Amino acid sequence: MHDISEYLAKNKERFINELIQLLKIPSVSADPAYSQDVINASEAVKASLLEAGCDTAEICETNGYPIVYGEKIINPELPTILVYGHYDVQPADPIDLWNSPPFEPVIKPTALHPEGAIFARGACDDKGQMYMHVKALEFMVKTNQLPCNVKFMIEGEEEVGSENLGTFVAENKEKLANDIILISDTGMIANNVPSITTGLRGLSYVEVEVTGPNRDLHSGLYGGAVANPINVLTKMIAALHNENNHITIPGFYDKVEDISKEERAEMAKAPFSLENYKKALDINAVYGEKGYTTNERNSIRPTLDVNGIWGGYTGAGAKTVIASKAFAKISMRLVPHQDWKEITELFKTHFESLATDGVTVKVTPHHGGQGYVTPIDNNAYKAASKAYETTFGKTPIPQRSGGSIPIVSLFEKELKSKTILMGFGLDSDAIHSPNEHFGVWNYLKGIETIPYFYQYFTKLSE
Amino acid sequence: MHDISEYLAKNKERFINELIQLLKIPSVSADPAYSQDVINASEAVKASLLEAGCDTAEICETNGYPIVYGEKIINPELPTILVYGHYDVQPADPIDLWNSPPFEPVIKPTALHPEGAIFARGACDDKGQMYMHVKALEFMVKTNQLPCNVKFMIEGEEEVGSENLGTFVAENKEKLANDIILISDTGMIANNVPSITTGLRGLSYVEVEVTGPNRDLHSGLYGGAVANPINVLTKMIAALHNENNHITIPGFYDKVEDISKEERAEMAKAPFSLENYKKALDINAVYGEKGYTTNERNSIRPTLDVNGIWGGYTGAGAKTVIASKAFAKISMRLVPHQDWKEITELFKTHFESLATDGVTVKVTPHHGGQGYVTPIDNNAYKAASKAYETTFGKTPIPQRSGGSIPIVSLFEKELKSKTILMGFGLDSDAIHSPNEHFGVWNYLKGIETIPYFYQYFTKLSE
């Protein structure tokens, strides 16, 4: 393979600037105020795919935001890699906690990124990581070294549950046919500790509404005599965990995979400093399910978290009101074998049963997805591992992630192919948070590593 | 006593028209746009006191709106009654829910007021109820029957927290010296069920803040491994009540007055339909402290209610975030003998102790006030009770209110005198709401009853 270092050195500034242009588009899929920006981002992705060397690229309409599809087919007999990514981003709120505007990217060094990191919403999740693949293709095409076929499927609804992706995949099985799906939407342990994500958690996301009296009441005249929906909601949520922080929903753990002692011992070898973890988050102690370590709690164990809560008077000063309604958004991270639809039903039944007298409860499922485990004995994992070895000089560690990419199990079901998760971000990159960023070193390292995967995967598939 | 019925019949139209003139002044103390109107209302009250027969009346400046003071001293040896009321009114918003303009009074019959009610902002709270006292004095002076001294202290900031009243009272103790304070700023059960408010609850209002990690986190990567401030807050709030809905704060009930079986039996005689109560609020059941009835729960028992809660993502759709902070506004209604400052401290200590590992807790007191109970065995209560018996033909029911009028305990502290609460409004008169009104019958009944209180109180004080 022609030396990619040379190509990178020559085009580095352009690669960074192209990503910055893409990051300037506030493609927030959750907020309808940004709908034109989301569309604009899809157009920008399509143009970048054509420029990088795709034979064709198209905007595929869905019932929501479009999916950008592009392909470079050199020979139907050769292996085909399908790259998945997303061009939509999380909302930037709370906006006042950003040190620079979320859609005006700036490059600044950080402790973990001494060579600089690009600060912007979507820098890491997922525009930066998705764009590595576009630039990796460019290198292979421009230097005439592409050893396989490459397809791109870049969606605009990942941050709102990929609602229309399932239909698109089911209706385009032939177009999307592939030998392996390649995704960069996860992280690695550290810049000097490369890792490959081998497990993802499933997700069930619901919204709950507790209604008490038919109107807001004066808390002096009615306080203590009627169920206060906020108090009741806190009671119901509190009852979802027991004193050991086990989740109390009946049947919730029934299908949870039992991880062997050996596998847990293997996991425990990953470098991890509890002191640094606590320091980075500025907390005096970790907190979670009894009997499991921090790294187990956020990867192989299912969890339940409130993502938002609101009700009553939340302005300045005081108002003595009993609200008519209280709300919460609650998500559960699931492990392989837990079925998200079944868990959603179990949650609904249990949560409704927790209602006290004097209130009614409504549970609305938002979205969800299944967990996934990548086999580590197949060609794709071997090729990825070798690619990291080549560019990092170290064998990557297989690692379960606590996050969810629900579509991975959808892909397996519809397209019958496995997924390999080559993430180059760090946990500290603050995805979904203010001051999201992506190391420039990581961005370029991704562009450098991906072509080796193309090569090794093609060779191993011979 | 000369027959007041005759005087009332003769002057009824004028009494109503004078009140209507006062109601036309939009003396909204909360809105600076009405500041000249608030001043105009104070002038109108001063003039009415002089016309009614006060020897002197004056506008007393404060740091906010003035207090109108007037007096009719017939003999310093005789008992002195201090009438308190207020000439300011609540804002009229939401204005579009009014059936007639709030400052253009109209008289219309209602189901509970077949003889007509005056619809206007302030009709009941408190211009109408305050003006009853002016007209009662007029009757006594014009018919040469005044048996005691009467002082008036009518303020213009009751609806914005009576901020300057405390200073005025503290600086004018001699001027305000009295044997009993008389206030008509509460209600009664029904026109055929007279009642006297004998208790008001105190209040402690706090804001709490729970902080976990130093920034919002991705719930997939950190979920289950760190304390989620919202989950922890719900746990802490839930822990503030036990399974019987008793409040769990250590020491909270220590000073709560033990109400005798007899007194509770007396209270239970007040007409009350649980079915109508539930129907009006559209709830399937009431909910509250075990061992107490609805009317006890909202009057003689202390309570704890969340008035507002917020944290995390509360917009449309889903965001898989673990918030860095969660907040709630919590108020406690207190009963007599519970000291609001002490309770606030007990709350703070206990709430902070409920924090789990991995979070810090901040409790910020907003404001508060003491509860109050009118003794029912003193001369003032006896005189009031007898006055109602005379004009209603029925013994009034002593009734505790769940609301708070913090100035009542201020008066007791500064002036060392008790307060008697003779309210003639109904709960359905929509005070603080659109279409506030005051029954013409109630207005005239108040003017008729008050002079008897003068008489009986003076006689019992001999």
Contacts between the chains, C-beta under 8 A, distances in Angstrom:
chain1	res1	chain2	res2	distance
A	30	B	315	7.0
A	30	B	316	6.7
A	30	B	317	4.3
A	30	B	318	7.5
A	30	B	319	6.9
A	31	B	315	7.2
A	31	B	316	7.3
A	32	B	316	7.9
A	90	B	319	6.5
A	91	B	313	7.7
A	91	B	315	6.8
A	91	B	319	6.4
A	93	B	313	7.3
A	93	B	315	7.2
A	94	B	216	7.3
A	97	B	215	7.3
A	97	B	216	7.8
A	160	B	317	5.5
A	160	B	318	6.9
A	161	B	318	6.6
A	187	B	221	7.6
A	201	B	220	6.3
A	203	B	220	7.6
A	203	B	320	7.5
A	205	B	318	4.8
A	205	B	320	7.1
A	207	B	318	8.0
A	212	B	283	6.5
A	213	B	281	4.0
A	213	B	282	6.8
A	213	B	283	5.8
A	214	B	281	5.9
A	214	B	282	3.8
A	214	B	283	7.8
A	215	B	281	7.8
A	217	B	281	7.5
A	218	B	403	7.1
A	218	B	432	8.0
A	219	B	303	7.9
A	219	B	305	5.0
A	219	B	307	6.1
A	219	B	331	6.0
A	219	B	333	7.1
A	220	B	201	6.4
A	220	B	203	7.6
A	220	B	333	6.1
A	220	B	401	7.7
A	220	B	402	4.9
A	220	B	403	3.7
A	220	B	404	5.6
A	221	B	298	6.5
A	221	B	401	7.5
A	221	B	402	5.0
A	221	B	403	5.7
A	221	B	427	8.0
A	222	B	298	6.1
A	222	B	402	7.2
A	223	B	298	6.4
A	223	B	303	4.4
A	223	B	305	4.8
A	223	B	331	7.6
A	223	B	333	5.1
A	223	B	402	6.3
A	224	B	288	5.2
A	224	B	289	6.4
A	224	B	297	4.3
A	224	B	298	5.4
A	224	B	301	5.9
A	224	B	302	7.7
A	224	B	303	3.2
A	224	B	305	7.5
A	224	B	333	6.8
A	224	B	402	7.4
A	225	B	286	6.1
A	225	B	287	8.0
A	225	B	288	5.3
A	225	B	294	4.8
A	225	B	295	7.9
A	225	B	297	4.4
A	225	B	298	4.0
A	225	B	402	7.7
A	226	B	281	6.3
A	226	B	283	6.3
A	226	B	286	6.0
A	226	B	287	6.1
A	226	B	288	7.4
A	227	B	283	7.2
A	227	B	285	7.9
A	227	B	286	7.8
A	227	B	287	3.7
A	228	B	305	5.0
A	228	B	306	6.3
A	230	B	305	7.9
A	230	B	306	4.1
A	230	B	307	7.8
A	230	B	308	7.5
A	230	B	309	5.2
A	230	B	328	7.7
A	231	B	237	6.7
A	231	B	238	7.9
A	231	B	241	7.2
A	231	B	304	8.0
A	231	B	305	6.5
A	231	B	306	5.3
A	232	B	287	8.0
A	233	B	234	7.3
A	233	B	309	7.9
A	234	B	233	7.3
A	234	B	234	4.0
A	234	B	235	7.8
A	234	B	237	4.0
A	234	B	238	4.9
A	234	B	306	7.0
A	234	B	309	7.4
A	235	B	234	7.7
A	235	B	237	7.9
A	235	B	238	4.4
A	235	B	241	7.7
A	237	B	231	6.7
A	237	B	234	4.1
A	237	B	235	7.9
A	237	B	238	7.7
A	238	B	231	7.9
A	238	B	234	4.9
A	238	B	235	4.4
A	238	B	237	7.7
A	238	B	238	3.7
A	238	B	239	7.4
A	239	B	238	7.5
A	241	B	231	7.2
A	241	B	235	7.8
A	281	B	212	8.0
A	281	B	213	4.0
A	281	B	214	5.9
A	281	B	215	7.8
A	281	B	217	7.5
A	281	B	222	8.0
A	281	B	226	6.3
A	282	B	213	6.8
A	282	B	214	3.8
A	283	B	212	6.5
A	283	B	213	5.8
A	283	B	214	7.8
A	283	B	226	6.3
A	283	B	227	7.2
A	283	B	358	4.8
A	283	B	359	7.7
A	284	B	357	6.8
A	284	B	358	6.6
A	284	B	360	7.9
A	285	B	227	8.0
A	285	B	357	3.7
A	285	B	358	4.9
A	286	B	225	6.1
A	286	B	226	6.0
A	286	B	227	7.9
A	286	B	357	7.4
A	286	B	358	6.2
A	287	B	225	7.9
A	287	B	226	6.1
A	287	B	227	3.7
A	287	B	356	5.9
A	287	B	357	5.0
A	287	B	358	4.0
A	287	B	359	8.0
A	288	B	224	5.2
A	288	B	225	5.2
A	288	B	226	7.4
A	289	B	224	6.4
A	294	B	225	4.8
A	295	B	225	7.8
A	297	B	224	4.3
A	297	B	225	4.4
A	298	B	221	6.4
A	298	B	222	6.1
A	298	B	223	6.4
A	298	B	224	5.4
A	298	B	225	4.0
A	301	B	224	5.9
A	302	B	224	7.8
A	303	B	219	7.9
A	303	B	223	4.3
A	303	B	224	3.2
A	305	B	219	4.9
A	305	B	223	4.7
A	305	B	224	7.5
A	305	B	228	5.0
A	305	B	230	7.9
A	305	B	231	6.5
A	305	B	322	5.9
A	306	B	228	6.3
A	306	B	230	4.1
A	306	B	231	5.3
A	306	B	234	6.9
A	306	B	311	7.9
A	306	B	312	6.7
A	307	B	219	6.0
A	307	B	230	7.8
A	307	B	312	5.2
A	307	B	313	5.5
A	307	B	318	7.3
A	307	B	319	6.0
A	307	B	320	6.1
A	307	B	321	5.4
A	307	B	322	7.3
A	307	B	323	7.7
A	308	B	230	7.5
A	308	B	311	6.9
A	308	B	312	3.6
A	308	B	313	4.1
A	308	B	314	4.7
A	308	B	319	7.1
A	308	B	321	7.6
A	308	B	323	7.4
A	309	B	230	5.2
A	309	B	233	7.9
A	309	B	234	7.4
A	309	B	309	5.7
A	309	B	310	6.7
A	309	B	311	5.3
A	309	B	312	6.3
A	309	B	314	7.5
A	309	B	326	6.9
A	310	B	309	6.6
A	310	B	310	4.9
A	310	B	311	7.8
A	310	B	314	4.4
A	311	B	306	7.9
A	311	B	308	6.9
A	311	B	309	5.3
A	311	B	310	7.9
A	312	B	306	6.7
A	312	B	307	5.2
A	312	B	308	3.6
A	312	B	309	6.3
A	312	B	329	7.1
A	313	B	307	5.5
A	313	B	308	4.1
A	313	B	329	6.3
A	314	B	308	4.6
A	314	B	309	7.5
A	314	B	310	4.5
A	314	B	327	7.6
A	314	B	329	7.6
A	317	B	366	7.2
A	318	B	205	4.8
A	318	B	307	7.3
A	318	B	329	6.6
A	318	B	331	7.3
A	318	B	366	4.6
A	318	B	367	6.5
A	319	B	307	6.2
A	319	B	308	7.4
A	319	B	329	7.8
A	320	B	203	7.4
A	320	B	205	7.3
A	320	B	307	6.3
A	320	B	331	5.8
A	321	B	307	5.4
A	321	B	308	7.7
A	322	B	305	5.9
A	322	B	307	7.3
A	323	B	307	7.6
A	323	B	308	7.4
A	326	B	309	6.9
A	327	B	314	7.6
A	328	B	230	7.8
A	329	B	312	7.1
A	329	B	313	6.3
A	329	B	314	7.6
A	329	B	318	6.4
A	329	B	319	7.6
A	331	B	219	5.9
A	331	B	223	7.6
A	331	B	318	7.3
A	331	B	320	5.7
A	333	B	219	7.1
A	333	B	220	5.9
A	333	B	223	5.1
A	333	B	224	6.8
A	356	B	287	5.8
A	357	B	284	6.8
A	357	B	285	3.7
A	357	B	286	7.4
A	357	B	287	5.0
A	358	B	283	4.9
A	358	B	284	6.6
A	358	B	285	4.9
A	358	B	286	6.2
A	358	B	287	3.9
A	359	B	283	7.8
A	359	B	287	7.9
A	360	B	284	7.8
A	366	B	317	7.2
A	366	B	318	4.6
A	367	B	318	6.6
A	401	B	220	7.3
A	401	B	221	7.2
A	402	B	220	5.0
A	402	B	221	5.2
A	402	B	222	7.2
A	402	B	223	6.2
A	402	B	224	7.1
A	402	B	225	7.5
A	403	B	218	6.8
A	403	B	220	3.2
A	403	B	221	5.5
A	404	B	220	5.4
A	404	B	320	7.8
A	427	B	221	5.8
A	430	B	215	6.8
A	431	B	218	5.7
A	432	B	216	7.0
A	432	B	217	7.7
A	432	B	218	4.5
A	432	B	319	7.0
A	432	B	320	6.6
A	432	B	321	5.6
A	433	B	215	5.3
A	433	B	216	4.6
A	433	B	217	6.6
A	433	B	218	7.1
A	433	B	321	7.5
A	434	B	215	6.6
A	434	B	216	6.9
A	435	B	215	7.8
